[in-house]
């Protein structure tokens, strides 16, 4: 199996050097960029499995870069934000980041998140023997191809949006808390803000339109109901 491809876009030499060292140790194929324009170009040509993207970049900030990237790719993106900039996290998620880490962070934590993302991408169905397509009244989820249709319309979801919809659909009629969704989707103890779930749910509903089928259970979490 070919090594996973990781793209690092960060202009801080100290972070850059440490992360590259860990990527080398894990045996990943990697490429790095230190400004926004070259990072966007690298994303287009290198075709990474995961992108590690800093918010603060010269030439083009990470938010603008991600907004441009999401017009053409659903690659998994982990955004790096400053601890004090809460708005960066929410804005980053709103334009399509799949996950985020606040600086300073443990390189081991970053590697754990990369591995969790790659596991999901490499094993989309999750369970041996499970049907690879889930069909509902207006929704069809192809787990192997990681594609979703509403009626006959193909819906463009990011990696995490797909996984979140899939988890809810697999647990039809069950109420899942934000914490349960975080654990099931990221596959490790998530120490970030649980509002990340709300942001992704909002995106899914917007993309599915009238056939979203995701209900909010106030004070608890979310439930998928076939309609």
C-alpha positions in Angstrom: 0.0 0.0 0.0 1.3 3.4 -0.9 2.2 5.8 1.9 -0.5 8.3 2.8 0.2 11.8 1.4 0.3 14.7 3.9 0.6 18.4 3.0 1.7 20.9 5.7 1.0 24.6 5.1 2.5 26.6 7.9 5.0 29.5 7.9 6.4 29.0 11.5 9.8 27.3 11.2 9.6 25.8 14.6 6.3 24.1 14.0 7.2 23.3 10.4 10.4 21.4 11.4 8.8 19.5 14.3 5.8 18.3 12.2 8.0 17.3 9.3 10.2 15.2 11.6 7.1 13.4 12.9 5.7 12.8 9.4 9.0 11.3 8.4 9.1 9.0 11.4 5.6 7.8 10.5 6.6 7.0 7.0 4.2 9.4 5.3 4.9 11.0 1.9 4.8 14.7 2.6 5.1 18.1 1.0 5.3 21.5 2.7 4.5 25.1 1.8 5.1 28.2 3.8 2.6 30.7 2.3 -0.9 30.6 1.1 -0.5 30.8 -2.7 2.1 28.0 -2.8 0.0 26.0 -0.4 -3.0 26.1 -2.7 -0.9 25.2 -5.7 0.6 22.3 -3.8 -2.8 21.0 -2.8 -3.9 21.0 -6.4 -0.8 19.2 -7.7 0.3 16.9 -4.8 -3.3 15.6 -4.2 -2.8 14.9 -0.5 -4.9 12.7 1.7 -4.7 15.1 4.6 -3.8 18.8 4.7 -2.5 20.5 7.9 -3.3 24.2 7.4 -2.4 27.2 9.5 -4.8 30.1 9.7 -2.1 32.8 9.6 -0.2 32.6 6.4 1.5 35.2 4.2 0.1 35.9 0.8 -3.3 34.3 1.5 -4.6 33.3 4.9 -5.7 29.8 5.7 -9.4 30.8 5.7 -9.3 32.2 2.1 -7.1 29.2 1.0 -9.6 26.7 2.4 -12.6 28.5 0.8 -10.9 28.3 -2.5 -9.9 24.7 -2.0 -13.4 23.6 -1.1 -14.7 24.7 -4.5 -12.7 21.9 -6.0 -11.8 19.3 -3.3 -13.1 17.5 -0.3 -9.7 16.6 1.0 -9.5 16.2 4.8 -8.2 19.4 6.4 -6.9 19.9 10.0 -6.7 23.6 10.7 -4.2 25.1 13.1 -5.4 28.1 15.1 -4.1 30.3 17.9 -5.4 29.5 21.3 -6.8 33.0 21.8 -8.6 33.2 18.5 -11.9 31.3 19.1 -13.4 32.9 16.0 -10.8 31.4 13.8 -12.0 27.9 14.8 -15.6 28.7 14.0 -14.9 30.5 10.8 -12.5 27.7 9.7 -15.2 25.1 10.3 -17.8 27.2 8.5 -15.7 27.3 5.3 -15.0 23.5 5.4 -12.3 22.5 7.9 -12.8 19.0 9.2 -10.9 19.4 12.4 -8.7 21.9 14.3 -5.9 22.0 16.8 -4.9 25.0 18.9 -1.3 26.2 19.2 0.8 25.1 20.9 -0.1 21.5 20.4 1.5 18.1 20.9 2.9 16.6 17.6 1.7 13.3 18.9 -1.9 14.6 19.1 -1.6 15.8 15.5 -0.3 12.4 14.3 -3.2 10.7 16.2 -5.7 12.8 14.4 -4.1 12.2 11.0 -4.2 8.4 11.7 -7.8 8.6 12.8 -8.7 10.4 9.5 -6.8 8.0 7.4 -8.5 5.0 9.1 -11.9 6.3 8.2 -10.9 7.1 4.6 -9.4 3.6 4.1 -12.3 1.7 5.8 -15.4 3.6 4.7 -18.0 0.9 5.7 -16.5 0.2 9.1 -18.0 -3.2 9.5 -17.2 -6.4 7.5 -20.4 -7.8 6.0 -22.4 -4.6 6.3 -24.2 -3.5 3.1 -22.2 -0.8 1.4 -25.2 1.2 0.4 -27.8 2.6 2.8 -31.1 3.6 1.1 -33.9 5.7 2.5 -37.0 7.4 1.1 -35.1 10.3 -0.5 -31.5 9.6 0.5 -28.9 7.1 -0.6 -25.4 6.7 1.0 -22.7 4.7 -0.8 -20.2 4.0 1.9 -17.6 2.4 -0.4 -17.6 5.3 -2.8 -18.3 7.9 -0.1 -21.1 9.5 -2.1 -24.5 10.7 -1.1 -27.6 11.3 -3.3 -30.8 13.1 -2.5 -33.3 11.6 -4.9 -31.1 11.6 -8.1 -28.9 14.5 -7.1 -25.3 13.9 -6.0 -24.5 15.9 -2.9 -21.0 17.3 -2.3 -20.1 16.6 1.3 -16.7 17.0 3.0 -15.1 14.0 4.7 -16.4 14.8 8.1 -19.8 15.8 6.9 -20.1 12.4 5.2 -19.0 10.5 8.3 -21.4 12.4 10.5 -24.3 11.8 8.3 -23.3 8.1 8.0 -23.1 7.7 11.8 -26.5 9.2 12.3 -28.1 7.1 9.5 -26.6 3.9 10.9 -28.2 4.8 14.2 -31.6 5.7 12.7 -34.2 6.9 15.3 -31.5 6.9 18.1 -30.6 10.2 19.8 -26.8 10.7 19.7 -25.2 13.3 21.9 -22.6 15.7 20.6 -20.0 13.8 22.7 -21.1 10.5 21.2 -20.8 11.9 17.7 -17.3 13.3 18.4 -16.1 9.9 19.7 -17.6 7.9 16.9 -16.4 10.2 14.1 -12.9 11.2 15.3 -12.2 7.9 17.0 -10.3 9.3 19.9 -10.8 11.5 23.0 -11.7 14.8 21.5 -10.7 17.8 23.7 -12.0 20.5 21.4 -15.3 22.4 21.5 -18.4 20.3 21.0 -19.8 23.1 18.8 -17.8 21.6 16.0 -20.7 19.1 15.7 -23.3 21.9 15.4 -21.3 23.6 12.6 -21.0 20.3 10.6 -24.7 19.5 11.2 -25.6 22.9 9.9 -23.6 22.3 6.7 -25.2 18.9 6.1 -28.7 20.3 6.5 -28.0 23.1 4.1 -26.6 20.7 1.5 -29.4 18.1 1.9 -32.1 20.8 1.7 -35.7 19.8 2.6 -34.6 16.2 2.9 -32.1 16.7 5.7 -33.8 14.1 8.0 -31.6 15.3 10.9 -33.6 16.4 13.9 -32.3 18.4 16.8 -33.2 17.0 20.3 -32.8 20.1 22.4 -30.4 19.7 25.3 -29.3 16.2 24.1 -28.1 16.0 20.5 -29.3 14.8 17.1 -31.4 12.1 15.6 -31.8 10.8 12.1 -35.3 9.9 10.9 -36.2 8.7 7.5 -39.0 10.8 5.9 
